[in-house]
Amino acid sequence: MKFSNDWKQKWIRLLRWWQSFKKDVSLNFHYLQDDIYEIDKVAHPYLRAFTVLLSLLVVVSILIPIGFELTPDLLFLNRQIEEWILFGFVANFFVRLILTSDRKTYLKKRWFEGVMSIFSIFLLIDIGMFSIGIIDYLFGSAPNPEVMFLKFLKGYLLFVVAVKFLQYLPELLGQQENTGRFLVYSFLSLIAGGTFLLMLPGATQNGQGLLFIDALFTSTSAVCVTGLIVVDTATHFTLFGEMVILTLIQLGGIGIVTFATFLFLFISGGLGVGQMNTLKDVVGESNSSLVTATLKRVVGFTFVVEAIGAVGYYLSWEVSFPSHGQRILFSIFHAISAFCNAGFSLFTNSLADPANATNLGINMTTMILIVLGGLGFTVIWEMIRTQTDHSRWRRRLSIHTRTVLVSTAVLIAAGTVFILAMEWDGTLASYSWGNKIMASLFQSITTRTAGFNTIDTGAIGISATLIMLTLMFIGGSPASTAGGIKTTTFAVVMRSIVMTVRGYNKMELFKRTVPNHVIFRAMTVILLAASCISISTILLSLVEDHAFMDLFFEEVSAFATVGLSRGITGDLTSWGKFIIVVSMFLGRVGILTFMAAFASKVDTNKYKYPEEDIMVS
């Protein structure tokens, strides 16, 4: 069939118009894509903020049934929040889909969110005015399909936010110029979160929650692994409250930054140089290149030892538990508390009950966990490495490790002998000679920042109390879960005193010369700690009506993050509790670290003044 020239001309003009139209549309589409790309860049921070807000709604929706008694009003409020979560999830997905320039890639990467969004739309339709039962039809006879889907969606959103935070963590670490200040803020954030959770009605057996000052005290004591309590942990808290305390102890013991970075390493290839420089002081590693390996060892060793400790407790209990589940809970709780040197117990009298006080398995498990937690991760790893590495130059332990081991052994042995001799006819009078030795050994170990007790601390005589105060003040070792001025600080100062008396102008330890800056630092730590304890004790004596020895013991226990008490903690006033809270925080972070974090740095390396003697006698 042939067409006339007129029709051919019309067809050619139509093709030209179509080509021109397609070109204009394509050009305009590119302009639109550019505009959308620009809008996407502008909207990205707002979308991130919206995701955070959505996550907060998820947290609130989870906490309402856990932390509160579900009245009809709260049930209605929670239902409204769940509807907003569904709507927000759908809106967030489709807004990002519209704004992205590569929708195919977006859908390929986020296909699961797309499916969840479709189900969310169906659920919104079901719980809205239509109520046509789409979810029931899709899930068939499954019980409460709406509730199941909402729980899954909430868990997924929390998981996504956690992953996003972990991905943001390296950027956050890289921005830190002051490691000490970053450490202080991380502890404060954890304490604030714990305080809020412990104030929820669902955290306590009476359904009223803790008062703010009591919640702050308990949260600080758990995060700072102290163990001082204003209410009985065993009877006052619900399972939810006990889990909050246990989580705070674990994160406070190994450090929330350490734990978060450890999780990040599972979803990323590693850390940059800036991040490792920030973390090296946190994990106690002098070599930046070894930070990642050290961090993995710290967390891995912690979990392994706590798991073994939990098994030891489970096999050693002679207490009659209502169920195996509760026995497992008690075993895990006390294993974490002991290794982190926290001293929290699910027994009203700590471990002083007759069934625990003379139980060899319980005593040995607790003491081993306390010592391992108090030695420091760097010391333990060096000891393991010297046993597995046969290179000759690696066989000798470093001066730091040798100082820690010798100091720890001497302090434990001396404390055991003194407590045994002073309390033989006192609090230990009713024990057999074997149990007397075991109880004395336990008190010598636990006073160095653990906080458990197998005898009544308030009944101990003044002479033994002074010995315990000395051990508490010294505490554990650096890079550990323990507090105090640290064993190495004590050893350096004592050795410095001996060398000075003998006329040396330099300090030697294990055939090595110790730099003067180490001595200066040790002296500074002791003076700052003594000053803080003195000021806090004076303030406590002004606001409290208790015996001086009880107040002094309480303050040293708080600052050294020990957790032992002569029975006055629960009777402290609000001001007294606040003073103890500050002491626990400064003791855990480190008084020198805290002051250095907010002090202005002065560069003195560019000059040196002439030397001149000062008479000191």
MARZA-384703 format. One line per field, with one value per residue (C-alpha): residue in one letter; x, y, z. Coordinates in nm, 2 decimals, always signed. Example, Ala and Ser with C-alpha at 12.3 -4.5 7.8 and 13.67 -1.06 7.14 Angstrom:
residues 2
residuo c(A:S)
east c(+1.23:+1.37)
north c(-0.45:-0.11)
up c(+0.78:+0.71)
//
This chain:
residues 617
residuo c(M:K:F:S:N:D:W:K:Q:K:W:I:R:L:L:R:W:W:Q:S:F:K:K:D:V:S:L:N:F:H:Y:L:Q:D:D:I:Y:E:I:D:K:V:A:H:P:Y:L:R:A:F:T:V:L:L:S:L:L:V:V:V:S:I:L:I:P:I:G:F:E:L:T:P:D:L:L:F:L:N:R:Q:I:E:E:W:I:L:F:G:F:V:A:N:F:F:V:R:L:I:L:T:S:D:R:K:T:Y:L:K:K:R:W:F:E:G:V:M:S:I:F:S:I:F:L:L:I:D:I:G:M:F:S:I:G:I:I:D:Y:L:F:G:S:A:P:N:P:E:V:M:F:L:K:F:L:K:G:Y:L:L:F:V:V:A:V:K:F:L:Q:Y:L:P:E:L:L:G:Q:Q:E:N:T:G:R:F:L:V:Y:S:F:L:S:L:I:A:G:G:T:F:L:L:M:L:P:G:A:T:Q:N:G:Q:G:L:L:F:I:D:A:L:F:T:S:T:S:A:V:C:V:T:G:L:I:V:V:D:T:A:T:H:F:T:L:F:G:E:M:V:I:L:T:L:I:Q:L:G:G:I:G:I:V:T:F:A:T:F:L:F:L:F:I:S:G:G:L:G:V:G:Q:M:N:T:L:K:D:V:V:G:E:S:N:S:S:L:V:T:A:T:L:K:R:V:V:G:F:T:F:V:V:E:A:I:G:A:V:G:Y:Y:L:S:W:E:V:S:F:P:S:H:G:Q:R:I:L:F:S:I:F:H:A:I:S:A:F:C:N:A:G:F:S:L:F:T:N:S:L:A:D:P:A:N:A:T:N:L:G:I:N:M:T:T:M:I:L:I:V:L:G:G:L:G:F:T:V:I:W:E:M:I:R:T:Q:T:D:H:S:R:W:R:R:R:L:S:I:H:T:R:T:V:L:V:S:T:A:V:L:I:A:A:G:T:V:F:I:L:A:M:E:W:D:G:T:L:A:S:Y:S:W:G:N:K:I:M:A:S:L:F:Q:S:I:T:T:R:T:A:G:F:N:T:I:D:T:G:A:I:G:I:S:A:T:L:I:M:L:T:L:M:F:I:G:G:S:P:A:S:T:A:G:G:I:K:T:T:T:F:A:V:V:M:R:S:I:V:M:T:V:R:G:Y:N:K:M:E:L:F:K:R:T:V:P:N:H:V:I:F:R:A:M:T:V:I:L:L:A:A:S:C:I:S:I:S:T:I:L:L:S:L:V:E:D:H:A:F:M:D:L:F:F:E:E:V:S:A:F:A:T:V:G:L:S:R:G:I:T:G:D:L:T:S:W:G:K:F:I:I:V:V:S:M:F:L:G:R:V:G:I:L:T:F:M:A:A:F:A:S:K:V:D:T:N:K:Y:K:Y:P:E:E:D:I:M:V:S)
east c(+0.00:+0.14:+0.09:+0.07:+0.35:+0.12:+0.09:+0.46:+0.53:+0.29:+0.45:+0.80:+0.68:+0.52:+0.84:+1.04:+0.80:+0.82:+1.20:+1.19:+0.94:+1.14:+1.45:+1.27:+1.12:+1.46:+1.63:+1.36:+1.38:+1.75:+1.69:+1.43:+1.68:+1.94:+1.68:+1.58:+1.95:+1.99:+1.67:+1.81:+2.13:+1.93:+1.68:+1.93:+2.00:+1.62:+1.56:+1.83:+1.67:+1.33:+1.48:+1.61:+1.27:+1.11:+1.35:+1.27:+0.90:+0.99:+1.18:+0.89:+0.65:+0.86:+0.91:+0.54:+0.43:+0.76:+0.79:+0.43:+0.11:-0.10:-0.41:-0.67:-0.52:-0.17:-0.29:-0.46:-0.15:+0.07:-0.17:-0.15:+0.23:+0.24:+0.02:+0.26:+0.55:+0.38:+0.30:+0.65:+0.82:+0.62:+0.67:+1.04:+1.08:+0.88:+1.02:+1.37:+1.26:+1.13:+1.44:+1.70:+1.85:+1.90:+1.58:+1.67:+1.97:+1.77:+1.50:+1.76:+1.94:+1.62:+1.38:+1.32:+1.21:+0.99:+0.81:+0.78:+0.64:+0.37:+0.27:+0.27:+0.03:-0.20:-0.18:-0.26:-0.56:-0.67:-0.64:-0.79:-1.15:-1.17:-1.07:-1.10:-0.88:-0.60:-0.33:-0.55:-0.60:-0.23:-0.12:-0.41:-0.46:-0.14:-0.22:-0.23:-0.06:-0.08:+0.11:+0.37:+0.43:+0.46:+0.71:+0.91:+0.90:+1.01:+1.30:+1.40:+1.40:+1.60:+1.85:+1.88:+1.94:+2.20:+2.38:+2.36:+2.51:+2.79:+2.86:+2.87:+3.10:+3.43:+3.34:+3.26:+3.59:+3.78:+3.64:+3.77:+4.07:+4.05:+4.02:+3.96:+3.67:+3.51:+3.54:+3.38:+3.09:+3.04:+3.01:+2.77:+2.55:+2.53:+2.45:+2.18:+2.02:+2.03:+1.88:+1.58:+1.52:+1.54:+1.29:+1.03:+0.76:+0.82:+1.18:+1.07:+0.85:+0.63:+0.54:+0.65:+1.01:+1.30:+1.32:+1.55:+1.84:+1.81:+1.80:+2.10:+2.29:+2.21:+2.29:+2.62:+2.71:+2.65:+2.82:+3.12:+3.12:+3.11:+2.83:+2.70:+2.32:+2.05:+1.78:+1.81:+1.89:+1.76:+1.41:+1.34:+1.39:+1.19:+1.36:+1.36:+1.53:+1.79:+1.86:+1.91:+2.16:+2.34:+2.37:+2.51:+2.76:+2.88:+2.90:+3.06:+3.31:+3.46:+3.35:+3.06:+3.30:+3.51:+3.20:+3.04:+3.37:+3.39:+3.05:+3.14:+3.43:+3.18:+3.01:+3.31:+3.66:+3.84:+3.93:+4.13:+4.45:+4.25:+4.00:+4.28:+4.47:+4.15:+4.09:+4.45:+4.41:+4.07:+4.19:+4.52:+4.74:+5.04:+5.08:+4.80:+4.84:+4.75:+4.43:+4.20:+4.36:+4.37:+4.01:+3.90:+4.10:+3.95:+3.59:+3.65:+3.84:+3.57:+3.29:+3.49:+3.59:+3.24:+3.09:+3.33:+3.26:+2.88:+2.93:+3.14:+2.87:+2.59:+2.78:+2.87:+2.53:+2.40:+2.11:+1.77:+1.64:+1.28:+1.38:+1.68:+1.61:+1.66:+1.97:+2.11:+2.02:+2.19:+2.50:+2.53:+2.46:+2.72:+2.98:+2.95:+2.94:+3.25:+3.46:+3.37:+3.45:+3.10:+2.99:+2.62:+2.45:+2.10:+2.13:+2.02:+2.34:+2.57:+2.76:+2.75:+2.46:+2.57:+2.51:+2.75:+3.00:+3.17:+3.10:+3.45:+3.32:+3.15:+3.45:+3.70:+3.49:+3.44:+3.80:+3.94:+3.70:+3.78:+4.16:+4.13:+3.92:+4.15:+4.48:+4.42:+4.38:+4.73:+4.89:+4.68:+4.74:+5.12:+5.12:+4.93:+5.17:+5.48:+5.35:+5.27:+5.55:+5.89:+6.09:+6.37:+6.33:+5.96:+6.01:+6.07:+5.77:+5.76:+5.83:+5.46:+5.34:+5.60:+5.51:+5.14:+5.18:+5.42:+5.21:+4.89:+5.04:+5.20:+4.88:+4.66:+4.90:+4.95:+4.58:+4.50:+4.75:+4.65:+4.27:+4.32:+4.52:+4.30:+3.97:+4.06:+3.86:+3.62:+3.40:+3.59:+3.55:+3.27:+3.45:+3.68:+4.05:+4.02:+3.71:+3.89:+4.18:+3.93:+3.72:+4.03:+4.16:+3.82:+3.80:+4.16:+4.08:+3.73:+3.84:+4.05:+3.74:+3.52:+3.25:+3.13:+3.15:+3.12:+3.13:+2.95:+3.16:+3.00:+3.11:+3.48:+3.70:+3.87:+4.22:+4.11:+3.89:+4.20:+4.37:+4.07:+4.07:+4.43:+4.36:+4.05:+4.25:+4.52:+4.27:+4.34:+4.56:+4.55:+4.34:+4.12:+3.77:+3.90:+3.93:+4.16:+4.49:+4.61:+4.88:+5.14:+5.09:+5.14:+5.45:+5.61:+5.56:+5.68:+5.99:+6.05:+6.04:+6.29:+6.53:+6.51:+6.58:+6.88:+7.02:+6.95:+6.87:+6.69:+6.45:+6.52:+6.27:+6.35:+6.69:+6.52:+6.52:+6.18:+6.14:+6.07:+5.74:+5.60:+5.69:+5.54:+5.22:+5.20:+5.25:+4.98:+4.73:+4.78:+4.76:+4.45:+4.28:+4.36:+4.23:+3.91:+3.84:+3.92:+3.69:+3.41:+3.44:+3.42:+3.11:+2.96:+3.02:+2.83:+2.52:+2.51:+2.46:+2.67:+3.00:+3.31:+3.46:+3.14:+3.14:+3.51:+3.48:+3.18:+3.37:+3.68:+3.47:+3.29:+3.60:+3.79:+3.47:+3.47:+3.11:+3.17:+2.97:+2.93:+2.55:+2.48:+2.43:+2.05:+2.02:+2.21:+2.04:+1.99:+2.29:+2.50:+2.40:+2.49:+2.84:+2.89:+2.77:+3.03:+3.30:+3.21:+3.22:+3.55:+3.70:+3.59:+3.69:+4.01:+4.05:+4.37:+4.19:+3.89:+4.10:+4.32:+4.02:+3.90:+4.24:+4.40:+4.72:+5.04:+5.34:+5.65:+5.88:+5.99:+6.18:+6.35:+6.41:+6.74:+6.75:+6.76:+6.73:+6.45:+6.51:+6.29:+6.33)
north c(+0.00:+0.34:+0.67:+1.00:+1.26:+1.47:+1.19:+1.12:+1.48:+1.47:+1.15:+1.30:+1.62:+1.40:+1.20:+1.53:+1.66:+1.34:+1.35:+1.71:+1.63:+1.34:+1.56:+1.83:+1.58:+1.41:+1.74:+1.85:+1.51:+1.56:+1.90:+1.74:+1.47:+1.74:+1.92:+1.60:+1.53:+1.87:+1.82:+1.49:+1.64:+1.91:+1.66:+1.40:+1.55:+1.59:+1.23:+1.11:+1.32:+1.17:+0.82:+0.90:+1.04:+0.72:+0.51:+0.71:+0.63:+0.26:+0.28:+0.45:+0.19:-0.09:+0.07:+0.15:-0.22:-0.30:+0.00:+0.09:-0.07:-0.09:+0.12:+0.18:+0.53:+0.39:+0.12:+0.38:+0.59:+0.30:+0.21:+0.56:+0.55:+0.22:+0.38:+0.67:+0.42:+0.24:+0.56:+0.70:+0.39:+0.39:+0.76:+0.74:+0.46:+0.62:+0.97:+0.83:+0.63:+0.94:+1.15:+0.90:+0.94:+0.56:+0.39:+0.05:+0.03:+0.16:-0.10:-0.38:-0.28:-0.21:-0.47:-0.60:-0.25:-0.23:-0.55:-0.44:-0.11:-0.29:-0.49:-0.17:-0.01:-0.32:-0.30:+0.08:+0.00:-0.27:-0.07:+0.24:+0.30:+0.03:-0.28:-0.53:-0.79:-0.80:-0.90:-1.18:-1.30:-1.30:-1.46:-1.71:-1.87:-1.72:-1.59:-1.21:-1.14:-0.76:-0.78:-1.02:-0.79:-0.48:-0.65:-0.76:-0.41:-0.25:-0.49:-0.43:-0.05:-0.07:-0.30:-0.05:+0.24:+0.04:-0.04:+0.32:+0.44:+0.19:+0.31:+0.67:+0.57:+0.60:+0.95:+1.04:+0.89:+1.07:+1.41:+1.37:+1.58:+1.50:+1.13:+1.20:+1.43:+1.18:+0.91:+1.13:+1.21:+0.85:+0.75:+1.04:+0.93:+0.58:+0.69:+0.92:+0.64:+0.40:+0.66:+0.71:+0.33:+0.27:+0.55:+0.36:+0.20:-0.14:-0.14:-0.19:-0.44:-0.17:-0.04:+0.32:+0.33:+0.48:+0.84:+1.05:+1.06:+0.69:+0.60:+0.83:+0.67:+0.31:+0.39:+0.56:+0.27:+0.02:+0.21:+0.29:-0.08:+0.02:-0.18:+0.07:+0.04:+0.25:-0.02:-0.40:-0.52:-0.87:-0.76:-0.41:-0.46:-0.66:-0.87:-0.57:-0.36:-0.63:-0.66:-0.28:-0.30:-0.60:-0.42:-0.11:-0.31:-0.49:-0.17:+0.02:-0.26:-0.29:+0.06:+0.15:+0.29:-0.03:-0.24:-0.03:-0.02:-0.40:-0.44:-0.20:-0.42:-0.69:-0.47:-0.29:-0.35:-0.18:+0.16:+0.45:+0.60:+0.88:+0.64:+0.42:+0.71:+0.80:+0.45:+0.36:+0.53:+0.38:+0.02:+0.08:+0.02:+0.23:+0.12:+0.26:-0.02:-0.28:-0.11:-0.33:-0.65:-0.54:-0.43:-0.77:-0.95:-0.73:-0.81:-1.17:-1.24:-1.07:-1.28:-1.61:-1.56:-1.45:-1.75:-1.99:-1.80:-1.84:-2.22:-2.22:-2.04:-2.27:-2.58:-2.44:-2.31:-2.50:-2.25:-2.39:-2.20:-2.21:-2.30:-2.36:-2.03:-1.84:-2.03:-1.95:-1.58:-1.57:-1.74:-1.50:-1.19:-1.27:-1.37:-1.04:-0.85:-1.03:-1.00:-0.63:-0.58:-0.43:-0.61:-0.61:-0.92:-1.07:-1.19:-0.95:-1.00:-1.02:-1.35:-1.33:-1.58:-1.91:-2.10:-1.89:-1.75:-2.09:-2.24:-2.32:-2.32:-1.98:-1.83:-1.95:-1.86:-1.51:-1.45:-1.57:-1.35:-1.05:-1.10:-1.15:-0.84:-0.64:-0.74:-0.55:-0.68:-0.58:-0.78:-1.09:-1.08:-1.04:-1.33:-1.54:-1.43:-1.52:-1.87:-1.91:-1.72:-1.90:-1.61:-1.54:-1.16:-1.20:-1.43:-1.16:-0.98:-0.60:-0.39:-0.29:-0.65:-0.75:-0.46:-0.54:-0.91:-0.85:-0.57:-0.77:-1.07:-0.87:-0.68:-0.99:-1.18:-0.89:-0.81:-1.17:-1.19:-0.87:-0.93:-1.29:-1.17:-0.88:-1.06:-1.40:-1.36:-1.10:-1.16:-1.48:-1.63:-1.87:-2.00:-2.31:-2.23:-2.32:-2.10:-1.82:-1.83:-1.84:-1.55:-1.34:-1.41:-1.32:-0.99:-0.90:-0.96:-0.80:-0.48:-0.40:-0.27:-0.57:-0.50:-0.85:-0.96:-1.29:-1.14:-0.84:-0.54:-0.32:-0.55:-0.55:-0.39:-0.05:-0.19:-0.43:-0.15:+0.07:-0.21:-0.24:+0.13:+0.11:-0.17:+0.01:+0.32:+0.13:-0.06:-0.27:-0.23:+0.00:-0.09:-0.31:-0.30:-0.20:+0.14:+0.31:+0.48:+0.15:-0.09:+0.05:+0.40:+0.27:+0.06:+0.36:+0.59:+0.34:+0.26:+0.63:+0.69:+0.40:+0.53:+0.88:+0.78:+0.57:+0.88:+0.80:+1.08:+0.84:+0.56:+0.20:-0.09:-0.45:-0.33:-0.06:+0.32:+0.47:+0.81:+1.11:+1.19:+0.85:+0.95:+1.29:+1.13:+0.88:+1.16:+1.37:+1.08:+1.02:+1.38:+1.44:+1.13:+1.22:+1.57:+1.45:+1.20:+1.46:+1.73:+1.48:+1.34:+1.69:+1.77:+1.44:+1.52:+1.85:+1.70:+1.36:+1.25:+0.94:+0.84:+0.98:+0.63:+0.52:+0.83:+0.80:+0.43:+0.51:+0.79:+0.58:+0.29:+0.52:+0.69:+0.36:+0.20:-0.08:-0.09:-0.21:-0.02:-0.01:-0.01:+0.36:+0.39:+0.36:+0.62:+0.89:+1.22:+1.34:+1.56:+1.28:+1.05:+1.32:+1.36:+0.98:+0.98:+1.24:+1.04:+0.72:+0.89:+1.06:+0.74:+0.54:+0.79:+0.88:+1.21:+1.29:+1.19:+1.40:+1.71:+1.67:+1.64:+1.99:+2.16:+2.39:+2.25:+2.45:+2.36:+2.38:+2.19:+2.51:+2.65:+2.56:+2.78:+2.77:+2.52:+2.62:+2.41:+2.43:+2.31:+2.01:+1.82)
up c(+0.00:-0.10:+0.08:-0.08:-0.05:+0.17:+0.42:+0.41:+0.49:+0.78:+0.92:+0.89:+1.08:+1.34:+1.39:+1.42:+1.67:+1.87:+1.87:+1.98:+2.25:+2.38:+2.39:+2.59:+2.83:+2.88:+2.93:+3.18:+3.35:+3.40:+3.54:+3.77:+3.87:+3.95:+4.16:+4.34:+4.40:+4.56:+4.76:+4.87:+5.00:+5.19:+5.32:+5.44:+5.78:+5.84:+5.73:+5.97:+6.25:+6.16:+6.19:+6.53:+6.63:+6.50:+6.71:+7.02:+6.96:+6.93:+7.26:+7.43:+7.29:+7.42:+7.77:+7.83:+7.88:+8.06:+8.29:+8.36:+8.47:+8.16:+8.23:+7.96:+7.90:+7.86:+7.63:+7.41:+7.41:+7.32:+7.04:+6.90:+6.92:+6.73:+6.45:+6.43:+6.41:+6.12:+5.94:+5.99:+5.87:+5.55:+5.49:+5.56:+5.30:+5.02:+5.07:+5.04:+4.73:+4.57:+4.65:+4.55:+4.20:+4.15:+4.25:+4.11:+4.33:+4.63:+4.58:+4.54:+4.87:+5.06:+4.93:+5.28:+5.40:+5.09:+5.18:+5.54:+5.42:+5.22:+5.52:+5.73:+5.48:+5.51:+5.89:+5.88:+5.67:+5.91:+6.23:+6.06:+5.96:+5.71:+5.92:+5.63:+5.79:+5.53:+5.79:+5.93:+5.58:+5.49:+5.81:+5.83:+6.18:+6.34:+6.69:+6.71:+6.37:+6.42:+6.76:+6.61:+6.31:+6.53:+6.76:+6.46:+6.31:+6.64:+6.68:+6.32:+6.37:+6.68:+6.50:+6.21:+6.45:+6.64:+6.32:+6.20:+6.54:+6.51:+6.16:+6.29:+6.58:+6.38:+6.27:+6.63:+6.75:+6.48:+6.59:+6.95:+7.04:+7.41:+7.50:+7.87:+7.80:+7.56:+7.83:+8.09:+7.86:+7.77:+8.14:+8.21:+7.92:+8.05:+8.40:+8.27:+8.07:+8.37:+8.60:+8.37:+8.34:+8.72:+8.78:+8.57:+8.79:+8.63:+8.77:+9.13:+9.31:+9.46:+9.11:+9.20:+9.06:+9.24:+9.35:+9.13:+9.38:+9.45:+9.08:+9.02:+9.31:+9.19:+8.83:+8.92:+9.15:+8.88:+8.60:+8.82:+8.94:+9.30:+9.46:+9.72:+9.74:+9.90:+9.85:+9.86:+9.51:+9.60:+9.71:+9.57:+9.20:+8.94:+8.68:+8.45:+8.72:+8.78:+8.41:+8.39:+8.67:+8.52:+8.18:+8.35:+8.54:+8.22:+8.01:+8.30:+8.36:+8.01:+7.90:+7.68:+7.41:+7.41:+7.38:+7.10:+6.91:+6.94:+6.79:+6.51:+6.41:+6.32:+6.06:+5.92:+5.80:+6.08:+6.23:+6.10:+6.25:+6.42:+6.58:+6.71:+6.86:+7.05:+7.17:+7.28:+7.61:+7.66:+7.62:+7.79:+7.47:+7.40:+7.04:+6.82:+6.56:+6.82:+6.94:+6.74:+6.85:+7.21:+7.20:+7.07:+7.34:+7.62:+7.52:+7.43:+7.75:+7.96:+7.81:+7.83:+8.20:+8.30:+8.13:+8.31:+8.64:+8.58:+8.54:+8.86:+9.05:+8.91:+9.02:+9.36:+9.49:+9.79:+9.82:+9.73:+9.42:+9.30:+8.95:+8.72:+8.55:+8.87:+8.95:+8.60:+8.65:+8.99:+8.84:+8.55:+8.76:+9.02:+8.76:+8.58:+8.91:+9.05:+8.74:+8.69:+9.06:+9.11:+9.43:+9.35:+9.48:+9.45:+9.81:+10.09:+10.29:+9.99:+10.04:+10.42:+10.44:+10.61:+10.29:+10.10:+10.35:+10.41:+10.07:+9.92:+9.56:+9.59:+9.77:+9.52:+9.22:+9.35:+9.45:+9.12:+8.92:+9.14:+9.10:+8.72:+8.69:+8.90:+8.74:+8.42:+8.07:+7.95:+8.24:+8.17:+7.80:+7.85:+8.08:+7.82:+7.55:+7.74:+7.78:+7.41:+7.25:+7.27:+7.13:+7.39:+7.38:+7.47:+7.77:+8.03:+8.16:+8.14:+8.45:+8.46:+8.47:+8.73:+8.95:+8.92:+9.01:+9.30:+9.44:+9.42:+9.58:+9.86:+9.93:+9.93:+10.16:+10.40:+10.42:+10.49:+10.77:+10.94:+10.91:+11.04:+11.34:+11.43:+11.39:+11.52:+11.83:+11.68:+11.38:+11.30:+11.64:+11.55:+11.24:+11.22:+11.15:+10.79:+10.74:+10.93:+10.68:+10.39:+10.52:+10.59:+10.24:+10.09:+10.28:+10.18:+9.81:+9.81:+9.99:+9.68:+9.50:+9.47:+9.74:+9.82:+10.18:+10.37:+10.72:+10.86:+10.77:+11.03:+11.31:+11.22:+11.47:+11.42:+11.37:+11.09:+10.95:+10.91:+10.73:+10.50:+10.44:+10.33:+10.09:+9.95:+9.89:+9.70:+9.49:+9.18:+8.88:+8.57:+8.27:+8.49:+8.62:+8.97:+9.13:+9.39:+9.32:+9.16:+9.27:+9.04:+9.18:+9.54:+9.44:+9.26:+9.55:+9.81:+9.60:+9.55:+9.93:+9.99:+9.72:+9.85:+10.21:+10.09:+9.91:+9.54:+9.30:+9.06:+9.10:+9.00:+9.00:+8.88:+8.74:+8.53:+8.58:+8.62:+8.45:+8.68:+8.51:+8.63:+8.99:+8.94:+8.81:+9.10:+9.35:+9.18:+9.18:+9.55:+9.65:+9.44:+9.57:+9.93:+9.88:+9.72:+10.00:+10.27:+10.12:+10.06:+10.42:+10.56:+10.35:+10.46:+10.83:+10.77:+10.62:+10.80:+11.16:+11.17:+11.33:+11.17:+11.10:+10.93:+10.70:+10.63:+10.54:+10.32:+10.13:+10.08:+9.96:+9.72:+9.57:+9.54:+9.38:+9.64:+9.76:+10.12:+10.38:+10.76:+10.71:+10.67:+10.29:+10.30:+10.58:+10.40:+10.32:+9.96:+9.99:+10.14:+9.85:+9.60:+9.75:+9.73:+9.37:+9.28:+9.46:+9.28:+8.94:+9.00:+9.14:+8.84:+8.57:+8.76:+8.94:+8.73:+8.41:+8.50:+8.58:+8.28:+8.05:+8.13:+8.20:+7.95:+7.81:+7.82:+7.59:+7.81:+7.57:+7.40:+7.70:+8.02:+8.32:+8.52:+8.80:+9.17:+9.49:+9.75:+10.10:+10.18:+10.51)
//
